[in-house]
Amino acid sequence: MRRWWSFSGALNNTYIICSVTVLLLAVATCGEDTHFTNCSSLLPGQYQCNELNIDPQTQQLKGCTKEGRARIPCTSATGIICIETNNGTFEREVPCKFTNGYSYETALLLSVFLGMFGIDRIYLGYYAVGLAKFCTLGFLFLGQLIDIILIATQTIGPADGSHYVISYFGAGITVLRMDNTTYRMPQDDWVIDLPPKEL
């Protein structure tokens, strides 16, 4: 006698039904919520860059160039696929501080203890100022005091234009400067000279 129901047949049918259901769910999920885009144009909040690869020698991102840029791996938000890589990962260019090996702590200690001999300025690459400080005993200690303040506030840095080696999450200072290309938003409390009204 032939049975109309068997365990292996039911198992095969269940497997097929489950496979079709999973396939339909995957197509429905990917079709509506997935967006293909150029990931270099993503806004903050649409991607996350958690992998900061810090170089222990320079205390900056690995691959930091003299132009102050480094590339780090990032992941796009759920549902965003990058055209460049055809998945959710991409590399983003971020700012960094190029260092050339001049230690902030060393420069500050040299300025405090040997600044009257110009050793701090020689260490940073300012040889002429260092020699002048050496010959005048730190401009009668006034130049030493000024240099301690300038180095402590990171106003003066190495002569080659690089930054100090400071711990990446340490007390680094970013100096904001204003030049002719800086745009200033007009404020309500600014007094603007207007011509007198005629009656």
C-alpha positions in Angstrom: 0.0 0.0 0.0 1.3 3.4 -1.0 1.3 6.1 1.7 0.2 9.6 0.6 2.4 11.2 3.2 6.0 10.6 4.0 8.4 12.2 6.4 11.1 12.9 3.7 8.5 14.3 1.3 7.2 16.7 4.0 10.7 17.7 4.8 11.5 18.5 1.2 8.3 20.6 0.9 9.1 22.5 4.1 12.6 23.2 2.8 11.3 24.5 -0.5 8.7 26.7 1.2 11.3 28.2 3.6 13.7 28.8 0.8 11.2 30.6 -1.3 10.0 32.7 1.7 13.6 33.8 2.5 14.3 34.6 -1.1 11.1 36.8 -1.3 12.0 38.6 1.9 15.6 39.2 0.7 14.3 40.6 -2.7 11.7 42.8 -0.9 14.2 44.1 1.6 17.0 44.9 -0.9 14.7 46.3 -3.6 13.1 49.1 -1.6 15.7 50.2 1.0 18.9 49.8 -0.8 20.4 52.9 -2.5 23.4 52.9 -4.8 25.4 56.1 -4.6 28.9 57.6 -4.8 30.1 57.3 -1.2 32.5 60.2 -1.5 29.4 62.5 -1.4 27.9 61.0 1.7 27.0 63.4 4.5 28.0 62.9 8.2 25.6 60.4 9.8 25.4 58.4 6.5 28.7 56.8 7.2 31.0 55.8 10.1 34.8 55.7 10.2 35.8 53.8 13.4 39.1 52.4 12.3 41.6 55.1 13.2 45.0 53.5 12.4 47.3 55.7 14.6 51.0 55.5 13.8 52.9 55.2 17.2 55.9 57.2 15.9 54.0 60.2 14.7 50.8 60.0 16.7 48.8 60.7 13.6 46.9 58.7 11.1 49.1 56.3 9.1 49.7 57.6 5.6 49.4 61.3 6.6 50.8 63.3 3.7 52.6 66.7 3.8 49.3 68.2 2.5 47.7 67.1 5.7 45.4 64.4 4.3 45.1 60.7 5.1 42.7 57.9 3.8 40.8 55.8 6.4 38.4 52.9 5.9 34.7 53.8 6.5 31.4 51.9 6.4 28.2 53.4 5.0 24.9 53.3 6.8 22.5 50.3 6.4 20.9 50.3 3.0 23.6 52.4 1.2 25.8 50.6 -1.3 28.9 52.4 -2.7 29.2 52.4 -6.5 33.1 52.4 -6.2 33.3 49.2 -4.2 29.9 47.6 -4.8 29.4 47.1 -1.1 29.1 49.2 2.0 32.8 49.9 2.6 34.9 52.7 1.1 37.9 54.9 1.9 37.5 58.5 2.9 40.1 61.3 2.9 40.3 63.1 6.2 42.5 65.9 7.6 45.5 65.1 9.7 48.5 66.9 11.1 51.8 66.0 9.3 54.6 65.6 11.7 58.3 65.3 11.0 59.6 64.0 14.4 59.7 67.2 16.5 58.4 66.3 20.0 56.3 68.9 21.8 57.5 67.8 25.2 61.1 67.9 24.2 60.8 71.4 22.7 59.1 72.7 25.9 61.6 71.2 28.2 64.5 72.6 26.1 62.9 76.0 26.2 62.4 76.0 30.0 65.9 74.6 31.0 68.2 75.6 28.1 66.2 78.4 26.4 68.7 81.0 27.4 71.3 79.3 25.2 68.9 79.0 22.2 68.9 75.2 22.2 65.1 75.2 21.9 65.2 77.3 18.7 68.0 75.2 17.2 66.0 72.0 18.0 63.0 73.4 16.1 65.2 74.5 13.1 65.5 78.3 13.7 69.3 78.4 13.7 69.7 82.2 13.3 67.4 82.9 16.2 69.1 80.2 18.3 72.5 81.7 17.7 71.2 85.2 18.6 69.7 83.8 21.8 73.0 82.0 22.6 75.1 85.2 22.1 72.7 87.4 24.2 71.9 84.9 26.9 68.3 84.5 25.7 67.9 88.2 25.0 68.6 88.8 28.7 66.1 86.0 29.6 63.2 87.9 28.1 63.5 85.9 24.9 63.5 82.7 26.9 60.3 83.7 28.7 58.6 84.6 25.4 59.7 81.4 23.8 58.4 79.3 26.7 55.0 81.0 26.2 55.1 80.6 22.4 56.0 76.9 22.5 53.6 76.1 25.4 50.7 77.6 23.4 51.9 75.9 20.2 52.1 79.3 18.4 55.6 78.5 17.2 56.2 75.1 15.7 59.0 73.4 13.7 60.6 75.5 11.0 59.8 73.0 8.3 56.0 73.7 8.7 55.2 70.4 10.3 53.3 69.9 13.5 54.6 68.7 16.9 54.4 65.0 17.8 51.7 65.1 20.4 49.5 62.2 21.6 46.6 61.9 19.0 44.0 62.3 21.7 46.2 64.7 23.7 46.3 68.5 24.1 46.8 69.5 20.5 45.7 73.0 19.6 44.2 74.0 16.3 45.0 77.7 15.6 42.2 79.5 13.7 43.5 82.2 11.4 41.8 84.9 9.4 43.0 86.2 6.1 41.5 88.0 3.1 39.6 84.9 2.0 37.8 84.5 5.3 34.1 85.3 5.1 32.6 87.0 8.2 28.9 86.8 8.8 27.4 90.2 9.5 26.0 90.3 13.1 22.9 92.2 14.4 24.9 94.3 16.9 27.4 95.6 14.3 27.2 99.4 13.9 27.0 100.3 10.2 27.4 103.9 9.2 24.4 104.8 7.2 24.0 108.2 5.5 21.6 110.5 7.4 18.0 110.4 6.4 16.7 113.4 4.6 13.5 115.0 5.9 
